[in-house]
């Protein structure tokens, strides 16, 4: 399939697909070049790109996804490694949530202070 069809099937732009190719997420297993030098993508490319999108939606960075996908490709992604990846991501999410909670508390205190100042100046 051409890149336009792959883009339609995955919801990605052709630019993003080319970026993933350049970054090594799509290699000769997923792409063939025709005589006209056009790229032809196999059906497996759809699944690969959907996995990348799902990983990003779950909060994984492209670096993390590349490591995971390379381990999958080589058959070295054991259940133990999967557990480690998921626990690390969950820990990172917990840290991010705690940071966001601190920011929210700080902003709420600023709002309360501003509200107090408004009431004082209104009297």
Buried (B, 14 or more C-beta within 10 A) or exposed (E): BEBEEBBEBBEBEEEBBBBBBEEEBBEEEBBEEEEEEEBBBBEEBBEBBBBBBEBEEEEBEBEBBBBBBEBBEEEEBEEEBEEEBEEEBEEBEEEEEEEEEEEEEEEEEEEEEEEEEEEEEEE
